[in-house]
Amino acid sequence: MLSIQDRPRGAPMLDRHSYRLVCGACGAEYVDDGLRLSCDVSHGPALLRTAYDSPRFAAQAPQDSIFRFGRWLPVVRTVPDSPGCVVYNADRLAARIGLDDLWVAFSGYWPERGAHMPTGTFKDLEASTVLGRMPDNPPTLVLASAGNTAAAFARACSLNGVRCLIVVPGKVLHRLDFEEPPAECVQLVALGGEATYDDAIVLAEAIGGLEGFQLEGGIRNVGRRDGLATCLLAAFEKYGRLPNYYFQGVGSGAGAVAAHEAAGRLRLNGCPDAFPRLVLCQNAPFTPIHDLWTRDQRPDGGGPAVEPPGSAAAADQSAITATELANSRPPYAVRGGIREILRESSGKAMAIPNLEVARALHMFEEVEGIDIEAAAGVALAGLTAMVGRGEVARHETVLLNVTGGGRARRGREVELKAATPDLWVDVADVRDQSVLGATAERVAGAIRPALFT
């Protein structure tokens, strides 16, 4: 088994000093340790971003690996079997929608297009770069997931011998299937009852604060964002320019923030194009980013920038087709977050009903010949609606980020095994703040022996 702890052959160390971490609020700079998620200075919430010393954009071999963009990735090693996304001109889909120039960044399983994402979504990009960023002998990685992230990290950590604890709501277990079961170094904790992604985040954060554990960090992890940024870099590599529009289905919005940051780096390095206009699409009725952005556009300022989820939020989460987008805590008002990138790109947030998502899923498979994930259908439905209303002109260049696809086909061609949780936890023990700490300690104690086998 390959091991980050042992630094395997074929996974050379890269130079940590080829980039810096910069705070989006105060500009403080840090040499990365592979784990840092935030600034040490006392101020409001802000994302760190990477500043690379490499003077220009340049992709390297091998062409089928995400690490061909290694000069703009915050990594100290490459991780084997880390394919990148595939970008192509979707001429037939463009004609169906009413566009002349539609690019698709496809992350998934589609051998004819050269797409071989191991778990069928762009979460594989996150897993590869987060593992490539980590130091030698890292603490146990802890993360929460609504399904796709869990599948990607479980596979990558298993293959590379990285200790990882993953917390998921029990109802998403059907989204976790593997060619081979996760290794012992990966422990899967499922929350029972009507647990949501928010509940999984709460428990993961509690465990991540314990000795010997490290919270992966989600959008705060520059490894995640810069891995996702390779979708835009792949498009720039192929076409030599930035698109006019970028469409994506979003939950936390990490992929959209990543695309905007990548466009900024390209512009700093001589690209004359304007920022792509970001169109962030969410699945109604659960649309926190859309709701916050709509409120921000009101003349009176729209009230508070962040509204805590209420009792209706959980019901709305379960009512959407693209349940992987059900994130009630997006980094909206933080420096470098969603509000900032929408303003800087003259972007837009959309709410897409389930019926339109279903139509988009059918259209893509009918026209392109491959199934896509519901989140990608949300983005396609948003694009179709804007073109139909004349909000995107026929001559505009559009990049559609198909964040997952080919899962159904892969299921037909490869024998997959369902995931089995290593531990079940009652969601009531997570929601009760008086016992949350004890619950986290209990979970950590229960899984430690297996992690260190």
C-alpha positions in Angstrom: 0.0 0.0 0.0 1.3 3.5 -0.8 1.7 5.7 2.2 2.0 9.4 2.6 3.6 8.7 5.9 6.4 6.7 4.2 6.6 9.0 1.1 6.2 6.3 -1.6 8.4 6.0 -4.6 6.9 7.9 -7.6 5.5 10.6 -5.2 8.4 13.1 -5.2 8.5 16.0 -2.7 7.9 19.4 -4.2 8.9 22.8 -2.8 6.6 24.1 -0.1 8.3 27.5 -0.5 7.1 27.9 -4.1 3.9 29.4 -2.7 2.6 31.3 0.3 -0.8 31.5 2.1 -2.3 35.0 2.1 -5.2 36.1 4.3 -8.0 37.7 2.3 -8.8 40.1 5.2 -5.5 41.5 6.5 -2.9 40.3 3.9 -0.9 38.3 6.5 1.3 35.7 4.8 2.3 32.3 6.0 4.6 29.5 4.9 2.2 26.5 4.6 2.5 23.6 6.9 0.0 21.5 4.9 -2.7 21.9 7.6 -3.3 25.6 8.1 -7.0 26.6 7.6 -7.1 30.2 8.9 -5.3 33.4 9.7 -3.8 34.0 13.2 -4.8 37.7 13.3 -8.0 38.6 15.1 -10.5 39.8 12.6 -13.7 38.7 10.8 -14.0 35.5 8.9 -11.7 35.3 5.9 -10.4 32.6 3.5 -6.7 32.1 3.0 -5.6 31.9 -0.6 -2.5 30.7 -2.3 0.0 33.0 -4.0 2.4 31.1 -6.3 5.9 32.2 -7.2 5.7 30.6 -10.6 5.7 33.6 -13.0 3.3 32.1 -15.6 0.7 29.5 -16.3 2.3 26.3 -17.7 0.9 22.8 -17.7 3.2 19.8 -17.5 3.1 16.1 -18.2 1.4 13.7 -17.7 -1.5 15.2 -19.5 -4.1 12.9 -17.9 -3.2 13.9 -14.3 -4.4 16.8 -12.2 -0.7 17.3 -11.2 0.1 18.6 -14.7 -1.0 21.9 -13.0 1.4 21.3 -10.2 3.0 24.8 -10.5 -0.3 26.2 -9.3 -1.2 23.5 -6.7 -0.3 23.8 -3.0 1.3 20.3 -2.8 4.5 18.7 -1.7 4.0 15.4 -3.5 2.0 13.9 -6.3 -0.6 11.3 -5.6 -0.9 8.3 -8.0 -4.1 7.7 -10.0 -5.3 11.3 -9.9 -6.9 12.1 -13.3 -8.1 15.6 -14.1 -11.3 16.8 -15.6 -11.9 16.7 -19.4 -12.8 19.8 -21.4 -14.5 19.7 -24.7 -16.7 21.7 -27.1 -20.3 20.5 -26.7 -21.5 21.6 -30.1 -24.7 19.4 -30.1 -25.7 20.5 -26.6 -25.0 24.1 -27.6 -27.2 23.9 -30.6 -30.0 22.4 -28.5 -29.8 25.2 -26.0 -29.2 28.1 -28.4 -25.5 28.8 -28.1 -22.6 29.0 -30.5 -19.7 28.3 -28.2 -20.3 26.0 -25.2 -17.4 24.4 -23.3 -18.0 21.5 -20.9 -15.6 20.7 -18.1 -16.6 17.1 -17.4 -15.6 15.3 -14.2 -16.7 11.7 -14.1 -16.6 8.4 -15.8 -16.7 8.7 -19.6 -13.9 6.6 -21.3 -14.7 7.8 -24.8 -13.9 11.3 -23.7 -10.9 10.3 -21.7 -12.7 10.9 -18.4 -11.7 8.4 -15.6 -12.6 10.0 -12.3 -12.5 7.1 -9.8 -15.7 8.0 -8.0 -17.5 9.9 -10.8 -17.3 13.5 -9.5 -14.9 16.4 -9.2 -14.5 15.6 -5.5 -11.7 13.4 -6.7 -9.8 16.6 -7.5 -10.2 17.8 -3.9 -9.0 14.5 -2.4 -5.9 14.3 -4.5 -4.7 17.9 -3.8 -5.6 17.8 0.0 -3.5 14.6 0.3 -0.8 16.1 -1.8 -0.7 19.1 0.5 -0.5 17.2 3.8 2.8 17.0 5.7 4.6 13.7 6.5 3.1 11.8 9.5 -0.1 13.9 9.5 -2.7 13.6 12.2 -5.9 11.7 11.4 -7.9 13.7 8.9 -11.6 14.4 9.8 -14.3 15.5 7.4 -18.0 15.6 7.0 -19.8 14.8 3.7 -23.1 14.6 2.0 -21.9 11.7 -0.1 -19.5 12.5 -2.9 -16.7 13.9 -0.8 -16.8 10.8 1.4 -16.5 8.5 -1.6 -13.5 10.5 -3.0 -11.6 10.7 0.3 -12.3 7.2 1.4 -10.8 5.9 -1.9 -7.8 8.2 -2.0 -7.0 7.7 1.7 -7.3 3.9 1.4 -5.0 3.7 -1.6 -2.4 6.0 0.1 -2.5 4.8 3.6 -3.8 8.0 5.1 -5.7 7.9 8.4 -9.1 9.4 7.9 -12.4 9.6 9.8 -15.5 10.5 7.7 -18.9 11.5 9.1 -22.0 11.3 7.0 -25.8 11.3 7.5 -27.0 7.7 7.3 -29.4 8.5 4.6 -26.6 9.2 2.0 -24.9 5.8 2.4 -26.5 4.7 -0.9 -24.2 7.2 -2.6 -21.1 5.4 -1.3 -20.0 2.4 -3.3 -16.6 1.1 -4.1 -14.8 -1.4 -6.3 -12.9 -2.4 -3.1 -14.1 -1.6 0.5 -12.2 1.2 2.3 -9.0 0.2 4.1 -8.8 0.0 7.9 -7.1 3.4 7.9 -10.5 4.9 6.8 -13.3 4.9 9.3 -16.8 5.8 8.3 -19.2 7.1 11.0 -22.9 7.4 10.1 -25.5 9.5 11.9 -28.9 7.8 12.4 -32.4 9.3 12.4 -33.2 12.3 10.3 -29.6 13.5 10.4 -28.5 16.2 7.9 -25.2 17.3 6.4 -25.2 20.1 9.1 -25.2 17.5 11.8 -22.3 15.7 10.2 -20.4 18.9 10.1 -21.0 19.6 13.8 -19.7 16.2 14.9 -16.7 16.4 12.5 -15.7 19.8 13.9 -16.0 18.4 17.5 -13.8 15.4 16.7 -11.4 17.5 14.6 -10.5 19.6 17.7 -9.3 16.5 19.7 -5.7 15.6 20.0 -4.4 13.6 17.2 -7.1 14.7 14.8 -7.2 17.4 12.2 -10.3 18.9 10.6 -9.9 18.8 6.8 -11.6 22.2 6.6 -13.8 22.1 3.5 -13.7 25.3 1.5 -11.1 26.7 4.0 -8.6 24.2 2.8 -6.6 25.7 -0.1 -5.8 22.2 -1.3 -9.5 21.7 -2.0 -10.1 24.9 -3.8 -6.9 24.8 -5.9 -7.7 21.2 -6.9 -11.2 22.3 -8.1 -9.6 25.3 -9.8 -8.0 22.9 -12.3 -11.3 22.7 -14.1 -10.9 26.3 -15.2 -7.2 25.9 -15.8 -7.9 22.9 -18.1 -10.3 25.1 -20.1 -7.7 27.8 -20.4 -5.1 25.3 -21.4 -7.3 24.0 -24.2 -8.7 27.3 -25.5 -6.1 29.9 -24.5 -8.7 32.3 -23.1 -11.3 32.7 -20.3 -15.0 32.1 -21.0 -17.5 34.9 -20.7 -19.7 32.9 -18.3 -19.1 30.1 -15.8 -22.1 27.9 -14.7 -22.0 25.5 -11.7 -24.4 23.9 -9.3 -23.2 24.9 -5.8 -23.6 23.9 -2.2 -20.7 25.5 -0.3 -19.6 27.2 -3.5 -16.0 26.0 -3.2 -15.8 25.2 -6.9 -17.0 28.7 -7.9 -14.6 30.4 -5.5 -11.8 28.2 -6.9 -12.7 29.1 -10.5 -12.7 32.8 -9.7 -9.4 32.6 -7.9 -7.9 30.7 -10.8 -9.1 33.4 -13.2 -7.5 36.0 -11.0 -4.2 34.2 -11.2 -4.4 34.0 -14.9 -5.2 37.7 -15.2 -2.2 38.6 -12.9 0.0 36.6 -15.2 -1.0 38.4 -18.4 -4.4 37.1 -19.5 -6.3 40.1 -20.8 -9.8 38.6 -20.4 -12.3 39.8 -17.9 -13.4 37.6 -15.0 -15.9 35.1 -16.2 -19.4 36.0 -14.9 -20.2 33.4 -12.3 -23.7 31.9 -12.3 -24.2 29.9 -9.1 -27.2 27.5 -9.4 -29.0 26.0 -6.5 -31.8 23.5 -6.3 -35.1 25.0 -5.0 -36.5 24.9 -2.4 -33.2 24.8 -0.6 -31.3 27.9 -1.9 -29.4 29.7 0.9 -26.9 31.3 -1.4 -29.5 32.5 -3.8 -31.7 33.8 -1.0 -28.8 35.7 0.6 -27.6 37.2 -2.8 -31.2 38.2 -3.7 -31.6 40.0 -0.4 -28.3 41.7 -0.9 -29.5 43.2 -4.2 -32.4 45.0 -2.5 -32.1 48.8 -2.2 -32.4 48.6 1.6 -29.4 46.2 1.8 -31.5 43.2 2.6 -30.9 42.8 6.3 -28.3 40.5 7.8 -25.8 38.9 5.5 -26.1 35.5 7.2 -29.3 33.9 8.5 -29.0 30.8 10.6 -31.0 27.8 9.3 -34.4 27.4 10.9 -36.6 24.3 11.3 -37.8 24.7 7.7 -34.2 24.2 6.4 -34.0 20.5 7.1 -37.3 19.9 5.4 -36.2 21.9 2.4 -32.9 20.0 2.2 -34.8 16.7 1.9 -37.1 18.1 -0.8 -34.4 18.7 -3.4 -33.2 16.4 -6.1 -29.5 17.4 -5.8 -29.1 16.6 -2.1 -25.4 16.9 -2.4 -25.9 20.7 -2.7 -27.7 20.9 0.7 -25.2 23.0 2.6 -26.9 25.5 5.0 -23.6 27.1 6.0 -22.0 28.5 2.8 -19.2 31.0 3.3 -21.3 33.8 2.0 -20.1 36.9 3.9 -16.5 35.9 4.6 -13.7 37.8 2.9 -12.9 36.0 -0.3 -16.3 34.1 -0.1 -19.4 33.9 -2.2 -20.7 37.5 -1.9 -17.3 38.9 -2.9 -16.8 36.7 -6.0 -20.3 37.4 -7.2 -19.8 41.1 -6.9 -16.3 41.0 -8.5 -17.5 38.9 -11.4 -20.9 40.7 -11.9 -22.3 37.3 -11.2 -25.7 35.8 -10.5 -27.3 33.2 -8.2 -30.3 31.1 -9.4 -32.9 28.9 -7.9 -33.8 25.9 -10.0 -36.9 23.7 -9.3 -36.7 19.9 -9.3 -38.8 19.6 -12.5 -36.3 21.7 -14.5 -33.4 19.7 -13.0 -35.1 16.5 -14.2 -35.5 17.9 -17.7 -31.9 19.0 -17.8 -30.6 15.5 -16.8 -32.7 13.9 -19.5 -31.5 16.4 -22.1 -27.8 16.0 -21.4 -28.0 12.2 -21.6 -30.1 12.3 -24.7 -27.8 14.8 -26.5 -24.4 13.8 -25.2 -25.0 10.1 -24.4 -23.9 10.0 -20.8 -25.7 10.4 -17.5 -24.8 13.3 -15.2 -25.2 14.0 -11.5 -28.1 16.0 -10.2 -25.9 18.9 -9.3 -24.7 19.2 -12.9 -28.3 19.1 -14.0 -29.0 22.1 -11.8 -26.3 24.0 -13.6 -27.5 23.0 -17.0 -31.0 23.9 -16.1 -29.8 27.4 -15.0 -27.9 27.9 -18.3 -30.9 26.7 -20.4 -33.2 29.2 -18.5 -30.9 32.1 -18.9 -30.3 31.5 -22.6 -34.1 31.1 -23.1 -34.7 34.5 -21.5 -32.0 36.2 -23.5 -29.9 36.8 -20.5 -27.0 35.0 -22.1 -26.5 35.9 -25.8 -25.9 33.2 -28.4 -22.4 34.4 -29.2 -21.2 34.3 -25.6 -18.6 31.7 -24.6 -19.9 29.6 -21.7 -18.1 27.1 -19.5 -20.5 24.6 -18.0 -18.9 22.7 -15.1 -20.4 19.2 -15.1 -19.2 18.3 -11.6 -20.2 14.6 -11.8 -21.3 12.2 -14.5 -21.2 8.6 -15.7 -22.0 7.1 -12.3 -24.9 5.1 -13.7 -22.8 3.8 -16.6 -19.9 2.9 -14.3 -22.4 1.0 -12.1 -23.4 -1.1 -15.1 -19.8 -1.8 -16.1 -18.0 -2.3 -12.8 -19.1 -4.4 -9.8 -19.4 -2.0 -6.9 -19.8 -2.8 -3.2 -21.9 -0.7 -0.8 -20.3 1.1 2.0 -20.7 -0.3 5.5 -20.4 2.2 8.4 -17.8 1.3 11.1 -19.9 3.1 13.7 -23.4 4.5 14.0 -24.2 7.5 16.2 -27.6 8.8 17.3 -28.1 12.2 15.9 -29.7 13.3 19.2 -26.2 13.0 20.8 -24.9 15.4 18.2 -27.7 18.0 18.5 -27.6 18.1 22.3 -24.7 20.5 23.1 -24.5 19.2 26.6 -23.3 15.8 25.4 -21.6 16.7 22.1 -18.1 16.8 23.6 -18.6 13.4 25.2 -20.0 12.0 22.0 -16.9 13.2 20.0 -14.6 11.7 22.6 -16.6 8.4 22.5 -16.4 8.2 18.7 -12.7 9.0 18.7 -12.0 6.4 21.3 -14.0 3.8 19.4 -12.3 4.2 16.1 -8.7 4.9 17.2 -7.7 1.1 17.5 -8.7 0.5 13.8 -7.0 3.6 12.6 -3.7 2.6 14.1 -3.8 -1.1 13.2 
